[in-house]
Amino acid sequence: MKNGKVVAVKKLLSGKSSKIDDEFDSEVTLISNVHHKNLVRLLGCCSKGQERILVYEYMANNSLDKFLFGN
C-alpha cells in the first residue's frame, strides 16, 4: 500500500456465472462478521464491473495448506 503496509489480495475469477457474485457476497459477509485471533481480517473489497477483489491483512508465515499438509 502507499503507506508501506503489506496486504494480501484475493482476486476471484470473473465469469458470466452469477455464482461468482454469490461467492463474493458470501465471503465478504462471513469474514466481515467473524473475528478471531487465528483469522486474518478483511480490510476491503471491490466489486466494480467484472472485478471481484478482496484485500486481507497479510500473514507472513506461508499458507495454511503448507502448514497442514506439508510441501
CHARMM-style PDB file with segment names, atoms N, HN, CA, C and O in Angstrom:
ATOM      1  N   MET     1       0.841  -1.169   0.000  1.00  0.00      PROA
ATOM      2  CA  MET     1       0.000   0.000   0.000  1.00  0.00      PROA
ATOM      3  C   MET     1       0.894   1.243   0.000  1.00  0.00      PROA
ATOM      4  O   MET     1       2.096   1.150   0.247  1.00  0.00      PROA
ATOM      5  N   LYS     2       0.318   2.367  -0.269  1.00  0.00      PROA
ATOM      6  HN  LYS     2      -0.659   2.443  -0.469  1.00  0.00      PROA
ATOM      7  CA  LYS     2       1.098   3.604  -0.291  1.00  0.00      PROA
ATOM      8  C   LYS     2       1.734   3.921   1.051  1.00  0.00      PROA
ATOM      9  O   LYS     2       2.795   4.541   1.111  1.00  0.00      PROA
ATOM     10  N   ASN     3       1.078   3.490   2.139  1.00  0.00      PROA
ATOM     11  HN  ASN     3       0.215   2.986   2.090  1.00  0.00      PROA
ATOM     12  CA  ASN     3       1.607   3.778   3.470  1.00  0.00      PROA
ATOM     13  C   ASN     3       2.648   2.755   3.916  1.00  0.00      PROA
ATOM     14  O   ASN     3       3.129   2.824   5.047  1.00  0.00      PROA
ATOM     15  N   GLY     4       3.004   1.807   3.048  1.00  0.00      PROA
ATOM     16  HN  GLY     4       2.614   1.751   2.129  1.00  0.00      PROA
ATOM     17  CA  GLY     4       4.010   0.810   3.362  1.00  0.00      PROA
ATOM     18  C   GLY     4       3.444  -0.480   3.949  1.00  0.00      PROA
ATOM     19  O   GLY     4       4.190  -1.437   4.157  1.00  0.00      PROA
ATOM     20  N   LYS     5       2.168  -0.521   4.214  1.00  0.00      PROA
ATOM     21  HN  LYS     5       1.562   0.257   4.046  1.00  0.00      PROA
ATOM     22  CA  LYS     5       1.545  -1.713   4.781  1.00  0.00      PROA
ATOM     23  C   LYS     5       1.444  -2.797   3.705  1.00  0.00      PROA
ATOM     24  O   LYS     5       1.038  -2.527   2.574  1.00  0.00      PROA
ATOM     25  N   VAL     6       1.818  -4.022   4.072  1.00  0.00      PROA
ATOM     26  HN  VAL     6       2.148  -4.240   4.991  1.00  0.00      PROA
ATOM     27  CA  VAL     6       1.731  -5.157   3.161  1.00  0.00      PROA
ATOM     28  C   VAL     6       0.383  -5.832   3.375  1.00  0.00      PROA
ATOM     29  O   VAL     6      -0.028  -6.071   4.511  1.00  0.00      PROA
ATOM     30  N   VAL     7      -0.304  -6.138   2.270  1.00  0.00      PROA
ATOM     31  HN  VAL     7       0.030  -5.944   1.348  1.00  0.00      PROA
ATOM     32  CA  VAL     7      -1.611  -6.783   2.341  1.00  0.00      PROA
ATOM     33  C   VAL     7      -1.626  -7.999   1.422  1.00  0.00      PROA
ATOM     34  O   VAL     7      -0.756  -8.151   0.565  1.00  0.00      PROA
ATOM     35  N   ALA     8      -2.603  -8.846   1.606  1.00  0.00      PROA
ATOM     36  HN  ALA     8      -3.309  -8.722   2.302  1.00  0.00      PROA
ATOM     37  CA  ALA     8      -2.828  -9.983   0.711  1.00  0.00      PROA
ATOM     38  C   ALA     8      -4.060  -9.673  -0.114  1.00  0.00      PROA
ATOM     39  O   ALA     8      -5.070  -9.218   0.424  1.00  0.00      PROA
ATOM     40  N   VAL     9      -3.988  -9.915  -1.421  1.00  0.00      PROA
ATOM     41  HN  VAL     9      -3.168 -10.284  -1.858  1.00  0.00      PROA
ATOM     42  CA  VAL     9      -5.096  -9.620  -2.318  1.00  0.00      PROA
ATOM     43  C   VAL     9      -5.585 -10.924  -2.941  1.00  0.00      PROA
ATOM     44  O   VAL     9      -4.797 -11.705  -3.474  1.00  0.00      PROA
ATOM     45  N   LYS    10      -6.879 -11.144  -2.866  1.00  0.00      PROA
ATOM     46  HN  LYS    10      -7.519 -10.509  -2.432  1.00  0.00      PROA
ATOM     47  CA  LYS    10      -7.501 -12.323  -3.482  1.00  0.00      PROA
ATOM     48  C   LYS    10      -8.417 -11.836  -4.588  1.00  0.00      PROA
ATOM     49  O   LYS    10      -9.342 -11.061  -4.345  1.00  0.00      PROA
ATOM     50  N   LYS    11      -8.157 -12.292  -5.803  1.00  0.00      PROA
ATOM     51  HN  LYS    11      -7.406 -12.921  -6.001  1.00  0.00      PROA
ATOM     52  CA  LYS    11      -8.991 -11.913  -6.944  1.00  0.00      PROA
ATOM     53  C   LYS    11      -9.799 -13.129  -7.356  1.00  0.00      PROA
ATOM     54  O   LYS    11      -9.240 -14.161  -7.727  1.00  0.00      PROA
ATOM     55  N   LEU    12     -11.115 -13.003  -7.289  1.00  0.00      PROA
ATOM     56  HN  LEU    12     -11.569 -12.164  -6.988  1.00  0.00      PROA
ATOM     57  CA  LEU    12     -11.977 -14.083  -7.727  1.00  0.00      PROA
ATOM     58  C   LEU    12     -12.058 -14.049  -9.247  1.00  0.00      PROA
ATOM     59  O   LEU    12     -12.163 -12.978  -9.846  1.00  0.00      PROA
ATOM     60  N   LEU    13     -12.009 -15.199  -9.856  1.00  0.00      PROA
ATOM     61  HN  LEU    13     -11.923 -16.069  -9.370  1.00  0.00      PROA
ATOM     62  CA  LEU    13     -12.074 -15.277 -11.309  1.00  0.00      PROA
ATOM     63  C   LEU    13     -13.424 -14.780 -11.783  1.00  0.00      PROA
ATOM     64  O   LEU    13     -14.467 -15.174 -11.262  1.00  0.00      PROA
ATOM     65  N   SER    14     -13.389 -13.916 -12.773  1.00  0.00      PROA
ATOM     66  HN  SER    14     -12.541 -13.596 -13.196  1.00  0.00      PROA
ATOM     67  CA  SER    14     -14.641 -13.388 -13.294  1.00  0.00      PROA
ATOM     68  C   SER    14     -15.188 -14.320 -14.357  1.00  0.00      PROA
ATOM     69  O   SER    14     -14.442 -15.025 -15.036  1.00  0.00      PROA
ATOM     70  N   GLY    15     -16.468 -14.309 -14.484  1.00  0.00      PROA
ATOM     71  HN  GLY    15     -17.074 -13.735 -13.933  1.00  0.00      PROA
ATOM     72  CA  GLY    15     -17.115 -15.142 -15.482  1.00  0.00      PROA
ATOM     73  C   GLY    15     -18.525 -14.646 -15.710  1.00  0.00      PROA
ATOM     74  O   GLY    15     -18.940 -13.631 -15.151  1.00  0.00      PROA
ATOM     75  N   LYS    16     -19.245 -15.358 -16.521  1.00  0.00      PROA
ATOM     76  HN  LYS    16     -18.908 -16.183 -16.975  1.00  0.00      PROA
ATOM     77  CA  LYS    16     -20.609 -14.956 -16.819  1.00  0.00      PROA
ATOM     78  C   LYS    16     -21.600 -15.533 -15.812  1.00  0.00      PROA
ATOM     79  O   LYS    16     -22.792 -15.231 -15.867  1.00  0.00      PROA
ATOM     80  N   SER    17     -21.113 -16.352 -14.904  1.00  0.00      PROA
ATOM     81  HN  SER    17     -20.145 -16.597 -14.859  1.00  0.00      PROA
ATOM     82  CA  SER    17     -21.979 -17.009 -13.939  1.00  0.00      PROA
ATOM     83  C   SER    17     -22.289 -16.090 -12.760  1.00  0.00      PROA
ATOM     84  O   SER    17     -21.435 -15.322 -12.317  1.00  0.00      PROA
ATOM     85  N   SER    18     -23.501 -16.175 -12.267  1.00  0.00      PROA
ATOM     86  HN  SER    18     -24.195 -16.798 -12.627  1.00  0.00      PROA
ATOM     87  CA  SER    18     -23.860 -15.406 -11.069  1.00  0.00      PROA
ATOM     88  C   SER    18     -23.271 -16.055  -9.831  1.00  0.00      PROA
ATOM     89  O   SER    18     -23.344 -15.489  -8.740  1.00  0.00      PROA
ATOM     90  N   LYS    19     -22.681 -17.250  -9.987  1.00  0.00      PROA
ATOM     91  HN  LYS    19     -22.621 -17.710 -10.873  1.00  0.00      PROA
ATOM     92  CA  LYS    19     -22.054 -17.947  -8.864  1.00  0.00      PROA
ATOM     93  C   LYS    19     -20.908 -17.112  -8.277  1.00  0.00      PROA
ATOM     94  O   LYS    19     -20.692 -17.121  -7.065  1.00  0.00      PROA
ATOM     95  N   ILE    20     -20.185 -16.400  -9.124  1.00  0.00      PROA
ATOM     96  HN  ILE    20     -20.360 -16.393 -10.108  1.00  0.00      PROA
ATOM     97  CA  ILE    20     -19.081 -15.551  -8.673  1.00  0.00      PROA
ATOM     98  C   ILE    20     -19.619 -14.482  -7.720  1.00  0.00      PROA
ATOM     99  O   ILE    20     -19.033 -14.238  -6.665  1.00  0.00      PROA
ATOM    100  N   ASP    21     -20.730 -13.848  -8.090  1.00  0.00      PROA
ATOM    101  HN  ASP    21     -21.205 -14.047  -8.947  1.00  0.00      PROA
ATOM    102  CA  ASP    21     -21.321 -12.822  -7.228  1.00  0.00      PROA
ATOM    103  C   ASP    21     -21.763 -13.420  -5.900  1.00  0.00      PROA
ATOM    104  O   ASP    21     -21.564 -12.814  -4.848  1.00  0.00      PROA
ATOM    105  N   ASP    22     -22.358 -14.601  -5.944  1.00  0.00      PROA
ATOM    106  HN  ASP    22     -22.519 -15.094  -6.800  1.00  0.00      PROA
ATOM    107  CA  ASP    22     -22.804 -15.265  -4.719  1.00  0.00      PROA
ATOM    108  C   ASP    22     -21.627 -15.613  -3.816  1.00  0.00      PROA
ATOM    109  O   ASP    22     -21.693 -15.406  -2.605  1.00  0.00      PROA
ATOM    110  N   GLU    23     -20.543 -16.145  -4.402  1.00  0.00      PROA
ATOM    111  HN  GLU    23     -20.489 -16.313  -5.386  1.00  0.00      PROA
ATOM    112  CA  GLU    23     -19.349 -16.486  -3.631  1.00  0.00      PROA
ATOM    113  C   GLU    23     -18.730 -15.238  -3.009  1.00  0.00      PROA
ATOM    114  O   GLU    23     -18.327 -15.242  -1.845  1.00  0.00      PROA
ATOM    115  N   PHE    24     -18.663 -14.183  -3.796  1.00  0.00      PROA
ATOM    116  HN  PHE    24     -18.990 -14.180  -4.741  1.00  0.00      PROA
ATOM    117  CA  PHE    24     -18.081 -12.923  -3.315  1.00  0.00      PROA
ATOM    118  C   PHE    24     -18.902 -12.365  -2.159  1.00  0.00      PROA
ATOM    119  O   PHE    24     -18.352 -12.021  -1.112  1.00  0.00      PROA
ATOM    120  N   ASP    25     -20.208 -12.276  -2.345  1.00  0.00      PROA
ATOM    121  HN  ASP    25     -20.655 -12.555  -3.195  1.00  0.00      PROA
ATOM    122  CA  ASP    25     -21.082 -11.754  -1.288  1.00  0.00      PROA
ATOM    123  C   ASP    25     -20.997 -12.604  -0.026  1.00  0.00      PROA
ATOM    124  O   ASP    25     -20.963 -12.067   1.081  1.00  0.00      PROA
ATOM    125  N   SER    26     -20.962 -13.922  -0.183  1.00  0.00      PROA
ATOM    126  HN  SER    26     -20.990 -14.359  -1.082  1.00  0.00      PROA
ATOM    127  CA  SER    26     -20.884 -14.828   0.965  1.00  0.00      PROA
ATOM    128  C   SER    26     -19.581 -14.641   1.729  1.00  0.00      PROA
ATOM    129  O   SER    26     -19.577 -14.581   2.958  1.00  0.00      PROA
ATOM    130  N   GLU    27     -18.479 -14.550   0.999  1.00  0.00      PROA
ATOM    131  HN  GLU    27     -18.482 -14.599   0.000  1.00  0.00      PROA
ATOM    132  CA  GLU    27     -17.177 -14.405   1.653  1.00  0.00      PROA
ATOM    133  C   GLU    27     -17.070 -13.066   2.375  1.00  0.00      PROA
ATOM    134  O   GLU    27     -16.579 -13.008   3.502  1.00  0.00      PROA
ATOM    135  N   VAL    28     -17.524 -11.992   1.738  1.00  0.00      PROA
ATOM    136  HN  VAL    28     -17.924 -12.038   0.822  1.00  0.00      PROA
ATOM    137  CA  VAL    28     -17.478 -10.675   2.382  1.00  0.00      PROA
ATOM    138  C   VAL    28     -18.335 -10.673   3.647  1.00  0.00      PROA
ATOM    139  O   VAL    28     -17.902 -10.183   4.690  1.00  0.00      PROA
ATOM    140  N   THR    29     -19.543 -11.218   3.557  1.00  0.00      PROA
ATOM    141  HN  THR    29     -19.894 -11.616   2.709  1.00  0.00      PROA
ATOM    142  CA  THR    29     -20.439 -11.250   4.718  1.00  0.00      PROA
ATOM    143  C   THR    29     -19.855 -12.092   5.842  1.00  0.00      PROA
ATOM    144  O   THR    29     -19.854 -11.674   7.000  1.00  0.00      PROA
ATOM    145  N   LEU    30     -19.361 -13.269   5.506  1.00  0.00      PROA
ATOM    146  HN  LEU    30     -19.362 -13.608   4.565  1.00  0.00      PROA
ATOM    147  CA  LEU    30     -18.838 -14.182   6.519  1.00  0.00      PROA
ATOM    148  C   LEU    30     -17.605 -13.615   7.206  1.00  0.00      PROA
ATOM    149  O   LEU    30     -17.565 -13.535   8.434  1.00  0.00      PROA
ATOM    150  N   ILE    31     -16.607 -13.223   6.441  1.00  0.00      PROA
ATOM    151  HN  ILE    31     -16.639 -13.288   5.443  1.00  0.00      PROA
ATOM    152  CA  ILE    31     -15.343 -12.778   7.032  1.00  0.00      PROA
ATOM    153  C   ILE    31     -15.489 -11.427   7.734  1.00  0.00      PROA
ATOM    154  O   ILE    31     -14.724 -11.119   8.648  1.00  0.00      PROA
ATOM    155  N   SER    32     -16.452 -10.633   7.319  1.00  0.00      PROA
ATOM    156  HN  SER    32     -17.074 -10.883   6.577  1.00  0.00      PROA
ATOM    157  CA  SER    32     -16.684  -9.344   7.980  1.00  0.00      PROA
ATOM    158  C   SER    32     -17.288  -9.519   9.368  1.00  0.00      PROA
ATOM    159  O   SER    32     -17.085  -8.682  10.248  1.00  0.00      PROA
ATOM    160  N   ASN    33     -18.032 -10.607   9.563  1.00  0.00      PROA
ATOM    161  HN  ASN    33     -18.197 -11.286   8.848  1.00  0.00      PROA
ATOM    162  CA  ASN    33     -18.730 -10.818  10.832  1.00  0.00      PROA
ATOM    163  C   ASN    33     -18.009 -11.753  11.790  1.00  0.00      PROA
ATOM    164  O   ASN    33     -18.449 -11.926  12.926  1.00  0.00      PROA
ATOM    165  N   VAL    34     -16.907 -12.360  11.353  1.00  0.00      PROA
ATOM    166  HN  VAL    34     -16.549 -12.220  10.429  1.00  0.00      PROA
ATOM    167  CA  VAL    34     -16.172 -13.292  12.198  1.00  0.00      PROA
ATOM    168  C   VAL    34     -14.868 -12.642  12.631  1.00  0.00      PROA
ATOM    169  O   VAL    34     -14.081 -12.194  11.797  1.00  0.00      PROA
ATOM    170  N   HSD    35     -14.645 -12.593  13.921  1.00  0.00      PROA
ATOM    171  HN  HSD    35     -15.284 -12.957  14.599  1.00  0.00      PROA
ATOM    172  CA  HSD    35     -13.404 -12.026  14.451  1.00  0.00      PROA
ATOM    173  C   HSD    35     -12.781 -13.043  15.392  1.00  0.00      PROA
ATOM    174  O   HSD    35     -13.386 -13.426  16.393  1.00  0.00      PROA
ATOM    175  N   HSD    36     -11.567 -13.478  15.067  1.00  0.00      PROA
ATOM    176  HN  HSD    36     -11.076 -13.167  14.254  1.00  0.00      PROA
ATOM    177  CA  HSD    36     -10.867 -14.467  15.874  1.00  0.00      PROA
ATOM    178  C   HSD    36      -9.374 -14.211  15.734  1.00  0.00      PROA
ATOM    179  O   HSD    36      -8.916 -13.764  14.683  1.00  0.00      PROA
ATOM    180  N   LYS    37      -8.620 -14.489  16.780  1.00  0.00      PROA
ATOM    181  HN  LYS    37      -8.992 -14.852  17.634  1.00  0.00      PROA
ATOM    182  CA  LYS    37      -7.180 -14.207  16.755  1.00  0.00      PROA
ATOM    183  C   LYS    37      -6.432 -15.034  15.709  1.00  0.00      PROA
ATOM    184  O   LYS    37      -5.341 -14.648  15.291  1.00  0.00      PROA
ATOM    185  N   ASN    38      -6.997 -16.162  15.280  1.00  0.00      PROA
ATOM    186  HN  ASN    38      -7.883 -16.476  15.619  1.00  0.00      PROA
ATOM    187  CA  ASN    38      -6.330 -17.013  14.297  1.00  0.00      PROA
ATOM    188  C   ASN    38      -6.803 -16.781  12.864  1.00  0.00      PROA
ATOM    189  O   ASN    38      -6.404 -17.517  11.961  1.00  0.00      PROA
ATOM    190  N   LEU    39      -7.630 -15.792  12.643  1.00  0.00      PROA
ATOM    191  HN  LEU    39      -7.954 -15.194  13.377  1.00  0.00      PROA
ATOM    192  CA  LEU    39      -8.109 -15.471  11.303  1.00  0.00      PROA
ATOM    193  C   LEU    39      -7.627 -14.099  10.878  1.00  0.00      PROA
ATOM    194  O   LEU    39      -7.568 -13.173  11.688  1.00  0.00      PROA
ATOM    195  N   VAL    40      -7.284 -13.970   9.607  1.00  0.00      PROA
ATOM    196  HN  VAL    40      -7.333 -14.722   8.949  1.00  0.00      PROA
ATOM    197  CA  VAL    40      -6.898 -12.654   9.095  1.00  0.00      PROA
ATOM    198  C   VAL    40      -8.154 -11.799   8.926  1.00  0.00      PROA
ATOM    199  O   VAL    40      -9.254 -12.312   8.718  1.00  0.00      PROA
ATOM    200  N   ARG    41      -7.963 -10.498   9.020  1.00  0.00      PROA
ATOM    201  HN  ARG    41      -7.070 -10.081   9.189  1.00  0.00      PROA
ATOM    202  CA  ARG    41      -9.084  -9.560   8.871  1.00  0.00      PROA
ATOM    203  C   ARG    41      -9.243  -9.142   7.418  1.00  0.00      PROA
ATOM    204  O   ARG    41      -8.271  -9.010   6.674  1.00  0.00      PROA
ATOM    205  N   LEU    42     -10.480  -8.943   7.043  1.00  0.00      PROA
ATOM    206  HN  LEU    42     -11.270  -9.051   7.647  1.00  0.00      PROA
ATOM    207  CA  LEU    42     -10.781  -8.386   5.730  1.00  0.00      PROA
ATOM    208  C   LEU    42     -10.652  -6.874   5.840  1.00  0.00      PROA
ATOM    209  O   LEU    42     -11.350  -6.246   6.637  1.00  0.00      PROA
ATOM    210  N   LEU    43      -9.761  -6.283   5.043  1.00  0.00      PROA
ATOM    211  HN  LEU    43      -9.194  -6.792   4.395  1.00  0.00      PROA
ATOM    212  CA  LEU    43      -9.515  -4.846   5.112  1.00  0.00      PROA
ATOM    213  C   LEU    43     -10.351  -4.062   4.106  1.00  0.00      PROA
ATOM    214  O   LEU    43     -10.665  -2.893   4.330  1.00  0.00      PROA
ATOM    215  N   GLY    44     -10.710  -4.708   3.000  1.00  0.00      PROA
ATOM    216  HN  GLY    44     -10.455  -5.658   2.818  1.00  0.00      PROA
ATOM    217  CA  GLY    44     -11.502  -4.021   1.993  1.00  0.00      PROA
ATOM    218  C   GLY    44     -11.875  -4.952   0.857  1.00  0.00      PROA
ATOM    219  O   GLY    44     -11.392  -6.081   0.766  1.00  0.00      PROA
ATOM    220  N   CYS    45     -12.745  -4.455  -0.004  1.00  0.00      PROA
ATOM    221  HN  CYS    45     -13.137  -3.538   0.070  1.00  0.00      PROA
ATOM    222  CA  CYS    45     -13.169  -5.256  -1.152  1.00  0.00      PROA
ATOM    223  C   CYS    45     -13.582  -4.332  -2.288  1.00  0.00      PROA
ATOM    224  O   CYS    45     -13.818  -3.139  -2.095  1.00  0.00      PROA
ATOM    225  N   CYS    46     -13.662  -4.923  -3.484  1.00  0.00      PROA
ATOM    226  HN  CYS    46     -13.471  -5.892  -3.641  1.00  0.00      PROA
ATOM    227  CA  CYS    46     -14.074  -4.179  -4.664  1.00  0.00      PROA
ATOM    228  C   CYS    46     -14.904  -5.089  -5.546  1.00  0.00      PROA
ATOM    229  O   CYS    46     -14.530  -6.235  -5.795  1.00  0.00      PROA
ATOM    230  N   SER    47     -16.030  -4.579  -6.018  1.00  0.00      PROA
ATOM    231  HN  SER    47     -16.333  -3.648  -5.815  1.00  0.00      PROA
ATOM    232  CA  SER    47     -16.856  -5.361  -6.941  1.00  0.00      PROA
ATOM    233  C   SER    47     -17.322  -4.477  -8.088  1.00  0.00      PROA
ATOM    234  O   SER    47     -18.517  -4.358  -8.359  1.00  0.00      PROA
ATOM    235  N   LYS    48     -16.366  -3.869  -8.744  1.00  0.00      PROA
ATOM    236  HN  LYS    48     -15.395  -3.966  -8.523  1.00  0.00      PROA
ATOM    237  CA  LYS    48     -16.673  -2.956  -9.852  1.00  0.00      PROA
ATOM    238  C   LYS    48     -16.614  -3.720 -11.174  1.00  0.00      PROA
ATOM    239  O   LYS    48     -15.610  -4.360 -11.483  1.00  0.00      PROA
ATOM    240  N   GLY    49     -17.679  -3.650 -11.938  1.00  0.00      PROA
ATOM    241  HN  GLY    49     -18.495  -3.130 -11.687  1.00  0.00      PROA
ATOM    242  CA  GLY    49     -17.721  -4.360 -13.214  1.00  0.00      PROA
ATOM    243  C   GLY    49     -17.573  -5.851 -12.993  1.00  0.00      PROA
ATOM    244  O   GLY    49     -18.315  -6.440 -12.207  1.00  0.00      PROA
ATOM    245  N   GLN    50     -16.617  -6.469 -13.681  1.00  0.00      PROA
ATOM    246  HN  GLN    50     -16.014  -5.990 -14.320  1.00  0.00      PROA
ATOM    247  CA  GLN    50     -16.358  -7.902 -13.525  1.00  0.00      PROA
ATOM    248  C   GLN    50     -15.331  -8.200 -12.433  1.00  0.00      PROA
ATOM    249  O   GLN    50     -15.102  -9.365 -12.107  1.00  0.00      PROA
ATOM    250  N   GLU    51     -14.710  -7.163 -11.864  1.00  0.00      PROA
ATOM    251  HN  GLU    51     -14.896  -6.217 -12.128  1.00  0.00      PROA
ATOM    252  CA  GLU    51     -13.685  -7.344 -10.843  1.00  0.00      PROA
ATOM    253  C   GLU    51     -14.308  -7.735  -9.504  1.00  0.00      PROA
ATOM    254  O   GLU    51     -15.273  -7.113  -9.060  1.00  0.00      PROA
ATOM    255  N   ARG    52     -13.760  -8.753  -8.871  1.00  0.00      PROA
ATOM    256  HN  ARG    52     -12.976  -9.257  -9.232  1.00  0.00      PROA
ATOM    257  CA  ARG    52     -14.147  -9.172  -7.524  1.00  0.00      PROA
ATOM    258  C   ARG    52     -12.847  -9.352  -6.745  1.00  0.00      PROA
ATOM    259  O   ARG    52     -12.170 -10.370  -6.886  1.00  0.00      PROA
ATOM    260  N   ILE    53     -12.503  -8.366  -5.928  1.00  0.00      PROA
ATOM    261  HN  ILE    53     -13.053  -7.538  -5.814  1.00  0.00      PROA
ATOM    262  CA  ILE    53     -11.224  -8.362  -5.229  1.00  0.00      PROA
ATOM    263  C   ILE    53     -11.453  -8.219  -3.729  1.00  0.00      PROA
ATOM    264  O   ILE    53     -12.253  -7.397  -3.282  1.00  0.00      PROA
ATOM    265  N   LEU    54     -10.735  -9.034  -2.963  1.00  0.00      PROA
ATOM    266  HN  LEU    54     -10.086  -9.702  -3.326  1.00  0.00      PROA
ATOM    267  CA  LEU    54     -10.775  -8.968  -1.509  1.00  0.00      PROA
ATOM    268  C   LEU    54      -9.375  -8.616  -1.016  1.00  0.00      PROA
ATOM    269  O   LEU    54      -8.391  -9.169  -1.507  1.00  0.00      PROA
ATOM    270  N   VAL    55      -9.276  -7.712  -0.060  1.00  0.00      PROA
ATOM    271  HN  VAL    55     -10.075  -7.263   0.339  1.00  0.00      PROA
ATOM    272  CA  VAL    55      -7.990  -7.302   0.488  1.00  0.00      PROA
ATOM    273  C   VAL    55      -7.957  -7.700   1.959  1.00  0.00      PROA
ATOM    274  O   VAL    55      -8.773  -7.249   2.763  1.00  0.00      PROA
ATOM    275  N   TYR    56      -6.992  -8.559   2.289  1.00  0.00      PROA
ATOM    276  HN  TYR    56      -6.329  -8.925   1.636  1.00  0.00      PROA
ATOM    277  CA  TYR    56      -6.847  -9.085   3.647  1.00  0.00      PROA
ATOM    278  C   TYR    56      -5.560  -8.575   4.276  1.00  0.00      PROA
ATOM    279  O   TYR    56      -4.645  -8.149   3.571  1.00  0.00      PROA
ATOM    280  N   GLU    57      -5.489  -8.618   5.608  1.00  0.00      PROA
ATOM    281  HN  GLU    57      -6.232  -8.964   6.180  1.00  0.00      PROA
ATOM    282  CA  GLU    57      -4.214  -8.348   6.237  1.00  0.00      PROA
ATOM    283  C   GLU    57      -3.272  -9.487   5.864  1.00  0.00      PROA
ATOM    284  O   GLU    57      -3.710 -10.620   5.664  1.00  0.00      PROA
ATOM    285  N   TYR    58      -1.995  -9.189   5.771  1.00  0.00      PROA
ATOM    286  HN  TYR    58      -1.640  -8.268   5.933  1.00  0.00      PROA
ATOM    287  CA  TYR    58      -1.003 -10.149   5.296  1.00  0.00      PROA
ATOM    288  C   TYR    58      -0.541 -11.044   6.434  1.00  0.00      PROA
ATOM    289  O   TYR    58      -0.298 -10.571   7.545  1.00  0.00      PROA
ATOM    290  N   MET    59      -0.419 -12.341   6.158  1.00  0.00      PROA
ATOM    291  HN  MET    59      -0.617 -12.725   5.256  1.00  0.00      PROA
ATOM    292  CA  MET    59       0.105 -13.300   7.122  1.00  0.00      PROA
ATOM    293  C   MET    59       1.425 -13.820   6.569  1.00  0.00      PROA
ATOM    294  O   MET    59       1.443 -14.456   5.515  1.00  0.00      PROA
ATOM    295  N   ALA    60       2.512 -13.565   7.251  1.00  0.00      PROA
ATOM    296  HN  ALA    60       2.498 -13.049   8.107  1.00  0.00      PROA
ATOM    297  CA  ALA    60       3.852 -13.779   6.704  1.00  0.00      PROA
ATOM    298  C   ALA    60       4.352 -15.224   6.718  1.00  0.00      PROA
ATOM    299  O   ALA    60       5.362 -15.505   6.075  1.00  0.00      PROA
ATOM    300  N   ASN    61       3.723 -16.119   7.391  1.00  0.00      PROA
ATOM    301  HN  ASN    61       2.902 -15.890   7.915  1.00  0.00      PROA
ATOM    302  CA  ASN    61       4.280 -17.462   7.562  1.00  0.00      PROA
ATOM    303  C   ASN    61       3.728 -18.489   6.592  1.00  0.00      PROA
ATOM    304  O   ASN    61       3.170 -19.498   7.024  1.00  0.00      PROA
ATOM    305  N   ASN    62       3.865 -18.264   5.306  1.00  0.00      PROA
ATOM    306  HN  ASN    62       4.318 -17.444   4.955  1.00  0.00      PROA
ATOM    307  CA  ASN    62       3.387 -19.168   4.261  1.00  0.00      PROA
ATOM    308  C   ASN    62       1.880 -19.317   4.299  1.00  0.00      PROA
ATOM    309  O   ASN    62       1.179 -18.470   4.854  1.00  0.00      PROA
ATOM    310  N   SER    63       1.380 -20.390   3.711  1.00  0.00      PROA
ATOM    311  HN  SER    63       1.948 -21.078   3.260  1.00  0.00      PROA
ATOM    312  CA  SER    63      -0.063 -20.590   3.658  1.00  0.00      PROA
ATOM    313  C   SER    63      -0.467 -21.730   4.589  1.00  0.00      PROA
ATOM    314  O   SER    63       0.352 -22.578   4.944  1.00  0.00      PROA
ATOM    315  N   LEU    64      -1.724 -21.736   4.972  1.00  0.00      PROA
ATOM    316  HN  LEU    64      -2.389 -21.047   4.683  1.00  0.00      PROA
ATOM    317  CA  LEU    64      -2.228 -22.729   5.902  1.00  0.00      PROA
ATOM    318  C   LEU    64      -2.139 -24.133   5.334  1.00  0.00      PROA
ATOM    319  O   LEU    64      -1.885 -25.078   6.080  1.00  0.00      PROA
ATOM    320  N   ASP    65      -2.343 -24.294   4.032  1.00  0.00      PROA
ATOM    321  HN  ASP    65      -2.549 -23.526   3.426  1.00  0.00      PROA
ATOM    322  CA  ASP    65      -2.287 -25.634   3.456  1.00  0.00      PROA
ATOM    323  C   ASP    65      -0.910 -26.258   3.604  1.00  0.00      PROA
ATOM    324  O   ASP    65      -0.807 -27.467   3.812  1.00  0.00      PROA
ATOM    325  N   LYS    66       0.156 -25.462   3.501  1.00  0.00      PROA
ATOM    326  HN  LYS    66       0.072 -24.480   3.332  1.00  0.00      PROA
ATOM    327  CA  LYS    66       1.505 -25.998   3.695  1.00  0.00      PROA
ATOM    328  C   LYS    66       1.730 -26.383   5.150  1.00  0.00      PROA
ATOM    329  O   LYS    66       2.422 -27.363   5.428  1.00  0.00      PROA
ATOM    330  N   PHE    67       1.169 -25.642   6.062  1.00  0.00      PROA
ATOM    331  HN  PHE    67       0.607 -24.846   5.836  1.00  0.00      PROA
ATOM    332  CA  PHE    67       1.278 -25.952   7.490  1.00  0.00      PROA
ATOM    333  C   PHE    67       0.537 -27.256   7.795  1.00  0.00      PROA
ATOM    334  O   PHE    67       1.033 -28.091   8.552  1.00  0.00      PROA
ATOM    335  N   LEU    68      -0.635 -27.425   7.214  1.00  0.00      PROA
ATOM    336  HN  LEU    68      -1.037 -26.747   6.599  1.00  0.00      PROA
ATOM    337  CA  LEU    68      -1.446 -28.616   7.492  1.00  0.00      PROA
ATOM    338  C   LEU    68      -0.971 -29.863   6.750  1.00  0.00      PROA
ATOM    339  O   LEU    68      -0.942 -30.956   7.316  1.00  0.00      PROA
ATOM    340  N   PHE    69      -0.594 -29.692   5.464  1.00  0.00      PROA
ATOM    341  HN  PHE    69      -0.617 -28.804   5.004  1.00  0.00      PROA
ATOM    342  CA  PHE    69      -0.310 -30.856   4.631  1.00  0.00      PROA
ATOM    343  C   PHE    69       1.162 -30.989   4.204  1.00  0.00      PROA
ATOM    344  O   PHE    69       1.528 -31.992   3.591  1.00  0.00      PROA
ATOM    345  N   GLY    70       1.997 -30.014   4.512  1.00  0.00      PROA
ATOM    346  HN  GLY    70       1.699 -29.199   5.010  1.00  0.00      PROA
ATOM    347  CA  GLY    70       3.400 -30.051   4.107  1.00  0.00      PROA
ATOM    348  C   GLY    70       3.546 -29.666   2.643  1.00  0.00      PROA
ATOM    349  O   GLY    70       2.589 -29.233   2.000  1.00  0.00      PROA
ATOM    350  N   ASN    71       4.764 -29.831   2.127  1.00  0.00      PROA
ATOM    351  HN  ASN    71       5.541 -30.183   2.649  1.00  0.00      PROA
ATOM    352  CA  ASN    71       5.016 -29.461   0.725  1.00  0.00      PROA
ATOM    353  C   ASN    71       4.457 -30.524  -0.189  1.00  0.00      PROA
ATOM    354  OT1 ASN    71       4.563 -30.407  -1.410  1.00  0.00      PROA
TER     355      ASN     71
END
